[in-house]
Structure formats: structure tokens, C-alpha cells
Amino acid sequence: MAEELNWGDGNYERTARTLEPAAEVALDTAEIAPGERVLDVACGTGNAALAAAQRGARAVGVDPAEALLTIARDRATAVGADAEFIVGGALDLPVADAAFDAVVSVFGVMFAADADGAAAELLRATRPEGRAVLTSWVPSGPTSAVGRALVSALPASAAAPARWGDPERAREMLTRHGAASVRIREHTLPFTAASPDAWFADQDLHHPVWGWVRREVTDERWGQLREESVALLSDANEDPGAFRTTSRYLVVTARR
């Protein structure tokens, strides 16, 4: 049986820095106002919570990885942000019902093992007439293809859970759990490196998912996965002189 993915392994903070623009998009979409209570679910190193605090909100971040919360707390202290970070999972949020004006999750709740349960928890924590906003990768493009190739090498029991990249599925789940309306928009985020091989090597060195898969497969299989992945990235490269790929993601807004 494969070990569980631990997002505190490696140096996820490197990846988190590249995702900061999406946190700003999520907060813009949520129309965060000063004084509001904002919950950042699966907050990681605190991108959305800290950005909400900088907008004058009172922010709380929840994540199961204590190592990432330590980084988030250090970041909050460094900038004097009004943000609290607590251990907890997306399927059992340690917060009261209807406690937040806005609940956000930036590429976080999409990894929950039970998407339906996560939808219920997002809306449970949102006050009446409040809003829940989450971002999720669209399951297309080279980086998504690489992710699928990696996870497909794991035992079936460790396969990635169903995600939020299907707009109609996301809309149905949120509506069923109490959303009065659901709006879905598509945005993009670029990833760059010196070359396709360099991008994969950086993920291999620092990203928790890459480390997770590498520990579960043989050296020979890992070499095959690397070769397959670099080929996928090369075929879709937007910058012949280096590496660039533009990944698409959904911004899903549910209003209670």
C-alpha cells in the first residue's frame, strides 16, 4: 500500500509562490472587504489568508500540514498580518457553522478525497448570503498530463481523488449543499523554467507529489516517468528558447 501524500514534505513553499496570482484572483472574485471574516481552506503556506489580511480582513487559514502552517505563521509575523493558522482538514473544518463572510480555497480543497464532503464543509462554514470561492486546475494541458502520468504509476488505492475541474459537477455539488447560485470562470497561470527538463527537475527536487511518487516506484520506473514527462512538456512548450506553459484553471464562486 502506498504512503499517503504529505504536503509538508519537500519545499512546497516554492510552488506556493508561483500560485500567489491565483490567490489574488480568488480574493478579487470573492470581493473581500475590510473587517470581513475570511477562511482559507487547505491554505498551505497562507497565500490567500495573508492576502485577505492585507485587504483588511480577519483571516483564518486551515491546513493538515503543520510544516506549511509554520511557514504561514512566520510569514504573517513578518508582515504583521491579522491571520490565524490552525490544523484541520477540508472534510472536517475546525470552525463553527456560518462563521465566515467568505471561504476560499486556492488549489487546495480540489485534492480532498471526498469532493462532495468538501463542498458541504465549504458551505457550512459560509454565512447566509456569504460566498465560497475555490480554484481548481482544468484537467488538460501538459502539466496536468504530467501529474496524471505520475499518479498513474501508484497503486490504485493511492490514485488521485476526483477533482473540481468539471464545471457541471462542481455546480451540481455546491447547489445540492445549499448554494443559491454558482458562477464559474476560467483563468490562466504560466509556469516557466530554463527548459522542460529543468522544470521537471525542480519539481523532482522540491514538490511533495514528485517526492511521494518517486518513493513508491523503482528507479527504472522513475526514469521512464521522467522521460515521458519531459517529452510531454517539450511537445507543448510555448517558448522554444526556454520553457513556458500556460495552465488553465477554474474559479468557482458559490453564494449562499
C-alpha positions as CSV (number, residue, x, y, z in Angstrom):
1,M,0.0,0.0,0.0
2,A,1.3,3.4,-0.9
3,E,2.0,6.0,1.8
4,E,-0.3,9.0,2.0
5,L,0.7,12.2,0.4
6,N,2.1,14.7,2.9
7,W,2.1,18.3,1.6
8,G,4.6,19.2,4.3
9,D,7.3,17.1,2.6
10,G,9.8,18.8,0.3
11,N,9.7,22.5,-0.2
12,Y,6.1,23.2,-1.3
13,E,6.6,26.9,-0.5
14,R,8.5,27.2,-3.8
15,T,5.4,26.1,-5.7
16,A,3.2,28.2,-3.5
17,R,5.0,31.4,-4.5
18,T,4.1,30.7,-8.2
19,L,0.4,30.4,-7.2
20,E,0.1,33.8,-5.5
21,P,-1.5,35.4,-8.5
22,A,-4.3,32.9,-8.3
23,A,-4.9,33.8,-4.7
24,E,-5.4,37.4,-5.7
25,V,-7.8,36.3,-8.4
26,A,-9.8,34.3,-5.8
27,L,-10.0,37.2,-3.4
28,D,-11.0,39.7,-6.2
29,T,-13.7,37.3,-7.1
30,A,-14.8,36.9,-3.5
31,E,-15.0,40.8,-3.2
32,I,-13.2,40.8,0.1
33,A,-13.9,43.9,2.2
34,P,-12.2,45.3,5.3
35,G,-13.4,43.8,8.5
36,E,-14.8,40.6,7.0
37,R,-14.1,37.2,8.3
38,V,-12.3,35.1,5.7
39,L,-11.4,31.3,5.9
40,D,-8.6,29.9,3.7
41,V,-9.2,26.1,3.4
42,A,-6.2,23.9,2.7
43,C,-4.2,27.2,3.0
44,G,-0.7,25.7,2.6
45,T,1.8,28.5,3.3
46,G,-1.1,31.0,3.6
47,N,-1.2,32.8,0.3
48,A,-4.9,33.6,0.4
49,A,-5.2,34.2,4.1
50,L,-2.3,36.7,4.1
51,A,-3.6,38.5,1.0
52,A,-7.0,38.8,2.6
53,A,-5.4,40.2,5.8
54,Q,-3.6,42.8,3.7
55,R,-7.0,43.8,2.4
56,G,-8.2,44.4,5.9
57,A,-10.0,41.1,6.5
58,R,-9.7,39.0,9.6
59,A,-8.3,35.8,8.2
60,V,-8.1,32.2,9.4
61,G,-6.1,29.5,7.5
62,V,-6.7,25.8,7.9
63,D,-4.4,23.0,6.7
64,P,-3.5,19.5,7.8
65,A,0.3,20.0,7.3
66,E,1.8,21.6,10.4
67,A,5.1,22.3,8.5
68,L,3.2,24.5,6.0
69,L,1.3,26.3,8.8
70,T,4.6,27.1,10.5
71,I,5.7,28.9,7.3
72,A,2.4,30.7,7.1
73,R,2.6,31.9,10.7
74,D,6.2,33.1,10.1
75,R,5.0,35.0,7.0
76,A,2.2,36.6,9.0
77,T,4.5,37.7,11.7
78,A,6.9,39.2,9.2
79,V,4.3,41.4,7.7
80,G,2.2,42.0,10.8
81,A,-0.9,40.3,9.3
82,D,-4.1,39.7,11.2
83,A,-4.2,36.0,10.4
84,E,-4.5,32.8,12.5
85,F,-3.5,29.4,11.2
86,I,-4.8,26.2,12.7
87,V,-4.5,22.5,11.9
88,G,-7.5,20.9,10.2
89,G,-8.8,19.1,7.1
90,A,-11.2,20.2,4.4
91,L,-13.6,17.4,5.3
92,D,-13.9,18.4,9.0
93,L,-13.2,22.1,9.3
94,P,-12.5,23.1,12.9
95,V,-14.8,26.1,12.6
96,A,-18.3,27.0,13.6
97,D,-21.3,26.9,11.2
98,A,-21.8,30.1,9.2
99,A,-18.8,31.7,10.8
100,F,-17.3,33.4,7.7
101,D,-18.3,36.0,5.2
102,A,-16.1,34.4,2.6
103,V,-14.5,31.0,2.4
104,V,-11.7,30.5,-0.2
105,S,-9.5,27.6,-1.3
106,V,-6.8,28.1,-3.8
107,F,-5.8,24.7,-5.4
108,G,-6.4,23.1,-2.0
109,V,-9.8,21.6,-1.5
110,M,-9.6,20.1,-5.0
111,F,-7.3,17.4,-3.5
112,A,-9.8,16.3,-0.8
113,A,-10.6,12.6,-1.0
114,D,-14.3,13.3,-0.9
115,A,-15.2,16.2,-3.1
116,D,-18.9,16.1,-2.1
117,G,-18.0,16.2,1.6
118,A,-15.6,19.1,0.9
119,A,-18.4,21.0,-0.9
120,A,-20.7,20.6,2.1
121,E,-18.0,21.8,4.5
122,L,-17.2,24.9,2.4
123,L,-20.8,26.0,2.5
124,R,-21.3,25.0,6.2
125,A,-18.6,27.5,7.1
126,T,-20.1,30.3,5.0
127,R,-22.7,32.6,6.4
128,P,-26.0,33.1,4.7
129,E,-25.6,35.4,1.7
130,G,-21.8,34.9,2.0
131,R,-19.6,33.4,-0.7
132,A,-17.3,30.4,-1.2
133,V,-14.6,30.7,-3.9
134,L,-12.3,27.9,-5.0
135,T,-9.8,27.4,-7.7
136,S,-9.2,24.1,-9.5
137,W,-7.0,23.1,-12.4
138,V,-8.7,22.2,-15.7
139,P,-7.7,18.6,-16.5
140,S,-6.0,19.4,-19.8
141,G,-2.6,20.7,-20.8
142,P,0.9,19.4,-20.2
143,T,1.3,20.0,-16.5
144,S,-2.0,18.1,-15.9
145,A,-0.8,15.3,-18.2
146,V,2.4,15.0,-16.2
147,G,0.5,14.9,-12.9
148,R,-1.7,12.1,-14.3
149,A,1.3,10.2,-15.6
150,L,3.0,10.3,-12.2
151,V,-0.1,9.3,-10.1
152,S,-0.9,6.5,-12.6
153,A,2.3,4.8,-11.5
154,L,1.0,4.4,-8.0
155,P,-1.2,1.6,-6.7
156,A,-4.9,2.1,-7.5
157,S,-5.5,2.7,-3.8
158,A,-3.4,5.9,-4.0
159,A,-5.0,7.3,-7.1
160,A,-5.8,10.9,-7.1
161,P,-9.4,11.7,-5.9
162,A,-12.0,13.2,-8.2
163,R,-11.3,16.9,-8.7
164,W,-13.2,20.0,-9.4
165,G,-12.2,20.6,-13.0
166,D,-15.6,19.6,-14.4
167,P,-17.8,22.8,-14.2
168,E,-21.1,21.0,-14.2
169,R,-20.0,18.6,-11.5
170,A,-18.8,21.5,-9.3
171,R,-22.1,23.4,-9.9
172,E,-24.2,20.3,-9.0
173,M,-22.3,19.6,-5.8
174,L,-22.4,23.1,-4.5
175,T,-26.1,23.6,-5.4
176,R,-27.0,20.4,-3.7
177,H,-25.3,21.6,-0.5
178,G,-27.0,24.9,-0.3
179,A,-25.6,27.3,-2.8
180,A,-28.2,29.7,-4.1
181,S,-26.1,30.5,-7.2
182,V,-22.8,29.2,-8.7
183,R,-20.7,31.1,-11.1
184,I,-17.7,29.6,-12.9
185,R,-15.0,31.5,-14.8
186,E,-11.7,30.3,-16.4
187,H,-8.3,31.9,-15.8
188,T,-4.7,31.0,-16.7
189,L,-1.4,30.8,-14.9
190,P,2.0,30.5,-16.5
191,F,4.8,28.2,-15.4
192,T,8.4,28.9,-16.6
193,A,11.9,27.4,-16.4
194,A,15.1,27.3,-18.3
195,S,13.9,24.2,-20.2
196,P,11.3,21.4,-19.9
197,D,13.9,19.2,-18.3
198,A,14.8,21.9,-15.8
199,W,11.1,22.4,-14.8
200,F,10.7,18.7,-14.2
201,A,14.0,18.5,-12.2
202,D,12.9,21.4,-10.0
203,Q,9.6,19.7,-9.2
204,D,11.5,16.5,-8.6
205,L,13.8,18.2,-6.1
206,H,11.1,20.2,-4.2
207,H,7.5,19.3,-4.9
208,P,5.7,16.9,-2.4
209,V,3.9,15.0,-5.2
210,W,7.1,14.3,-7.1
211,G,8.8,13.0,-4.0
212,W,5.7,11.0,-3.0
213,V,5.7,9.1,-6.3
214,R,9.4,8.7,-6.5
215,R,9.5,6.9,-3.2
216,E,6.8,4.5,-4.3
217,V,8.3,3.4,-7.7
218,T,11.6,1.7,-8.8
219,D,14.5,3.8,-10.1
220,E,13.8,2.3,-13.5
221,R,10.2,3.3,-13.5
222,W,11.0,6.8,-12.2
223,G,13.4,7.2,-15.2
224,Q,10.7,6.3,-17.6
225,L,8.3,8.7,-15.9
226,R,10.8,11.5,-16.2
227,E,11.4,10.8,-19.9
228,E,7.7,10.6,-20.6
229,S,7.0,13.8,-18.7
230,V,9.8,15.8,-20.3
231,A,8.5,14.7,-23.7
232,L,5.0,15.9,-22.9
233,L,6.4,19.3,-21.7
234,S,8.6,19.7,-24.7
235,D,5.7,19.0,-27.2
236,A,3.6,21.7,-25.6
237,N,6.4,24.2,-24.9
238,E,5.4,27.8,-25.7
239,D,9.0,29.2,-25.5
240,P,11.5,27.5,-27.8
241,G,14.4,29.3,-26.1
242,A,13.4,28.1,-22.6
243,F,10.2,26.7,-21.2
244,R,6.8,28.1,-20.6
245,T,3.4,26.5,-20.4
246,T,0.1,28.3,-19.6
247,S,-2.2,26.2,-17.3
248,R,-5.9,26.8,-17.2
249,Y,-7.9,26.8,-14.0
250,L,-11.5,27.4,-12.9
251,V,-12.6,29.9,-10.4
252,V,-15.8,28.6,-8.9
253,T,-18.0,31.0,-6.8
254,A,-20.9,29.8,-4.8
255,R,-23.2,32.2,-3.0
256,R,-25.4,31.0,-0.2
